[in-house]
Every structure is written in C-alpha cells, then in structure tokens.
Amino acid sequence: MGLLSGIYGIVLRIARLLKKPKTLPYKVISIGNITLGGTGKTPAVIALAEEAKRRGFQPCILTRGYKGKAKGPCFVTKGEEPLLDVSQAGDEAYLMSEALSGVVIIKCADRYEGGMFALNSQLLTLNSQLIFILDDGFQHCQLNRDKDIVLIDATNPFDNGKLFPEGRL
C-alpha cells in the first residue's frame, strides 16, 4: 500500500506542475478540505454565500456537481428554483440550489469554464460585488483562487497522515 500512496503523490505533483491555472476576472474563494470524505463543505458554502449576500456581494457558486449526470457547464439554478433534479445536479449541488435564493449555481467539472459560462450568461451584474465560490475547490488546481478556506475534521484532522489509498490525505 505504501507504494501506491507514493505513486499517487507523484502523480498529484506532476499534474499540478503540468496544469497552468487560469484566472477569472473576479474574486474567487474556495471551500475545500485536505482529506477524503465529508468535513461540512456544502453547509460551509451555503453559509458563505448567505453571508456574502448579507454583506451586499453577489455570490455565484461553481461546483463539480459530484455524481450528477448532467454534463456541464449548466445551471443548477439561476437564483430561483432548481433547474435540474438531484440525479442531474448531484446531491450536494441540488441541496445548495434548494437552500439558497438569489444565488446562481453552475455545474461544471472545469470551474474556469463554469465561471466563464456564468459571466457570459448575462445573469450576473459584472461589478466589484461579484464573487465566485468554489465548492470543493481546494484541490482544483486549474483555477487561481484569491482565498482558500480549508476545512478539517476536528476529531481526526489528518487521519493517519498518509496519502490515499493508504490514508485519507
């Protein structure tokens, strides 16, 4: 198992070196984690979007839409009701679309492409109040971020300290 974790670590490093990250023309905040599994990313994204709206910002969420069948980029919601069902959006993206009002949510594995899709949609007001929030974006190295919010499981912050598949890092 140690050999597989070593290979996995090398592949991750090479991928990060080969991929030149792109930059969206507005602020990008990522919510993510360093271990596999749930750490409350979806509730954190919802809370951040709600707080951003409360402070006068216009949040737009970019999500991979894990396990959703719809091919992106596509709207999960344009800020009102969900436009995709849970099987198309993925459960976390659908949950966010149900929980948030007035927030555009885009499903696309390539978050830069999703962001450009959002910008070209003419749904967003293009001004300094626009911010993109990446759901599960900490390890998404294709897009530059202005801020990373990294969540950890306080009961088991770094699992056993080993990379996947030997551990949860």
N, C-alpha and C positions, 0 to 999 in steps of 0.2 A: 504493500500500500504506500510506503514512503516514496517509492519510485514514481508511482502515478501522481502523487501530490507534487513532486519535483517537476515532472513533465508539465503538469497543469500550470505551475508557477512560471515556468519558462515561456509557455505559450501565451500567458497573460502579458508578460513583459514584452514579448515580441509584438503582440497585437497593439499594445499601447505605443510602441515605437513606430510602427508602420502607419498607423492611422493619424492623419493630421486633423486635429479638431477644427470644426467650423465655428463661426461666431454669428449669433443672431444680433440684430441691431438694437435690441432692448435688453434690459437686465434679466438674468437667468438665475434662479435659485433652485438648487437641487435638494431633494429629501431622499436619503438613502441609508444603507447600512453596510457593515463590513462582513457580516456573517450571513449564511444562508438561512432562510426562514423568516418568520414574522417578527417584527420589532415594533409594529404600530405605525408603519409608514403611511398607510391610507388615512387613518384618523389624523395624523400629523399634517398631511397635505390638505385635508379638509379644513383643519384649524388654521393653517397658514393662509389659505385662500379667503376664509371668512375674515381673519384679522386684516389682511391686505385690503379687502373691500371696505371694512370698517374705517380704515385709515385713508380712504379715498383713492386707492390704487385699483387698477383693472387687471386682475389676475387671469391668466389663461393657462390651463393645465395641459401639459404634454405627457402622455402616458403610452407605454408599450401596449397596454391592454392585454396583459398576460392571459393566455388561454382563450382569448376572444377570436372568433373565426373571421371577422371582417378584416379585409386587407386595407391597410392604411395608405395614405392618410385619409382619415374620415372623421366626421363629427360624431362624438358620443352624445354631446348636447351643444346647442348653440346658446345655452344660458337659460333655457326654459325646461321643458320636459326631455327625458331621454329620447334620442332618435334611434338608438339601437337597443335590442333586447340583450339580456345578460349573456346569452350564448355568442352573440356577435361582438359585444363590447368587452367581455371578460368580467368576472365578478367584481373586481376592485374598481375598474373604470365605471361600471354600472352603478355601484354603490355611491361613488363620488357624484355621478350625474343626478342621482336621487336626492342626495344630501345637500347639494349646492344649488342656489338660484342665482342667475346673473353671471355665471362663470362659464366661459367656453371651454370645452374639454375636447382635445384632439387625440385620437388613437393613431399611433404610427411607431413602428419599431425604430425608425431613424428620426430622432427627436428634432434634428435640424430641419429635415424635410417637413415634419409636422408643424414646426414653428413657421416656416415659410408658407405652408398651406394656410395657416391661421392668418398670417399677415396679408396674404393675397385674397382672403375671403371677403374682405370689406365689412366684416362684422365687428372688428376691433377699432377703437379710436387710437390712431397712431400718435401717441404723445408720451411724455415722460412718465406718465402714471401707469403705463402698460408694463407688466412684468410676466415672465414665463416661470411657471413652477414645474419642475421635472419630478414626476412620480417615479420613485425607484431609480434615480438618476446618478447616484454617486459613482457607480462603476461603468457608466455610459461615457466612454472616452471620445465619442465622435463630436461632442458639442462642448465648447467652452462654457464655464459657469462663472458667475460673479461671486456666488456664495454656495457653500456646501453645508447642509445640515445633516450630520451623521448620527443616526440613532443606534443605540446599543441596548441589548437585553441586560438590565442591571443585575439580574440574578445569575447570569452566566455570560459576562461581557465578551470574552474571546474564546468561548467554547474550550477546546483543548489546545488552542494555539497553533493548530495545524491546518494547512490548506486542504480544500476539497480534493479528492474524495475521502481523505483520511480524517478530515475535520470539517467544520462549517465555515472556515475562513475562505 
